[in-house]
Structure formats: structure tokens, C-alpha cells
């Protein structure tokens, strides 16, 4: 009985951990604006967490740089399964304008499986909310399979 109550409450309030792997901060600003009262993603249960150990969804922005690669791998290892990885913006997947740079180790696919990709440079808040809603659905499916 308690397990069912806990599972239902967890499905309705996924916690998000954000990690910047070398972005220009444009995506970071848009992600923060999604949480503010204007777009209010918290009404759908999304909440930012300060630690990867409490996260259900990990949002990654920026191309994976040499300096951030080890931190990314260490952080993702701390996130409990099942988890959903969201790439935010055009940089994590194809590395965008940073492709070919001496300091870029990306794309993100080399280091983890990406479940949802929110495209755009910078993505609009509405697109971010859609991506997070899709991530919540994927998380629900992963929990059901577990």
C-alpha cells in the first residue's frame, strides 16, 4: 500500500538536476525562466534539486568540454536509476558552433544515453516545458518496467 502511494507521488513530481557542460549560459537562463512564475513549470510538479542523488531528470546544457567531461560522468553515476537525460539546446547533441574545437569532447551521446533532446539556440521556454513533460512520461514508463 505504501509503495503504491510513494510511486504515485513520485510520478507527479519529478525532480530536475541541471548540469552545464560548457555552454554560453543562454540555455541555463531559459531553464531558470521556466521555473519562474511566468511559465511556472512547478505547477506540473517539476522542481530543481541541488544534488544529483535526489534527481529523476538530468538536464544537460552545452557541449561536453575537456574540463567538464569527468564532472559529467561522475554526476551521472550519482543519479539513481531509473533516470532520464535531457539535452538542452543545440550544443549537447551535435556540439553546434563548438564542433571541432580543441577543448570539446562531445557530443553528449558518447557519455550517456540521451532520452529527450530539446532543440534550439536557445530553446524557447515552451519547448523546454514540452521536453520536460516528455521526460516525465519516459520516466513513468521506465519506472513501470522496473
N, C-alpha and C positions, 0 to 999 in steps of 0.2 A: 504494500500500500504506500509506504513512504517513498519507495523508489519511483513509483509512478508520479507522485506529486513532485518530486525533485526533477524528474525528467521533463515533465510538463512545464515547470517554471524555468528550467534552463533553456528550453526551446524558444521561449518567448523573450528571453533577454540575453542575447549573445554579447559577450564582451570582446572588445576590439583592442589589439595592441598594434601600434604603428611603429615601423622602423624605417628610418631614412638611410638609404644606402648610397648617398652621394648626389641627391637631387638639387635642383636650383631653389627649392623650398616653395615653388608655386603650387605643387600638389599638396604639400603639407598645409598651406594656408587654406586651400579649398576643403580639405578634410576637416579642419577645425571649424570652418564655417558651416559645415553640415551638422555639427553638434550644437551650434548656437541656436537661439530661439527663432531665427528667421526660417530655417529649414527644419530644425528640431528632429533629428533622427532618433533622439532619445524617446520620443513618443512611440516609436516602433520597438523599443527595448534595447537599442544599441547604446553601449556605454564604453567609453575609453577606460582602459585599465593601465596602471603604471608598471605592471610586471607581466612578462610572458607566461609565467606559471598559472595565471588566472585567465588567460586569453582563450577564446574559442576561435576567433578570426584574427589572422595576422595580415595587416595591410602594409605592403612594401612599396616605397616610392623611390625613384632614382635608379640609375644604372648601378650595378654592383661594382664598386671600385675595389682596388687592391687593399686599400685601407679598411674598408668596411666588410670585406668578404668573411673574415674569421668571426667578426662580431655577429654577422647574419647567421652563419652556420651554428654558432653557439646559442644564439637566441632561439632559433627554430627547434633546436634539440630540447629546449626547456618547455616548449608548448605541449600540453598534453594532447594525446590522441582521443577522439578524432578532432582534427583541426582543418581549417580552410585557409588557403593562402590566396590573397587578392593582390594583384599587381595594379598599382595606381598610376595612371598616366602612360605616356608613350615611352618612357625610359626603361622600366624594368624588363620589358619583353625584348624589343629589338635594339635597345640602347640609344635609339633616336639620334640626335646630333653628336652624341658622345662615342658612337661606334668607331672603333679603330684607334681610340685614344690609348696612349701608353699606360694609363692608370685604370682602365676599365677591364674588369674580369668577366663581366656579364655576358649574356643575359641571365636573368633570374632562373630560367628553366634549367640551367646547369647545376643548380644547387638544391632545388626542391621542385615538387610538382605544383604548378600554378592551377588553381581551380577556377578563378574568375579573373578576367582582365578588363579593367575599366580604361578605355582608350581616351586619348585627348591630351593636348598640351596647352594648358592644363584642363583636366576634365571638369565639366560643369557639375555643380552640386547635385543636380537632379540625376545625372549619370552615376555619381558616386552612390547616391541613395539606392538607385536601381541595382548597382553592383553589390551593395551590402545586403539588399533583400534577396538577391540570387544566392549570395554566400550563405545566408541564413537557411535557405531552402536546402542547399547542398549539405550543410552541417546537420540538418534534421535527418536527411537521408543517410548520411554516414553514421549517425547515432542509431538509427533504426537497424542498420545492417550489423552493427557491433554486437 
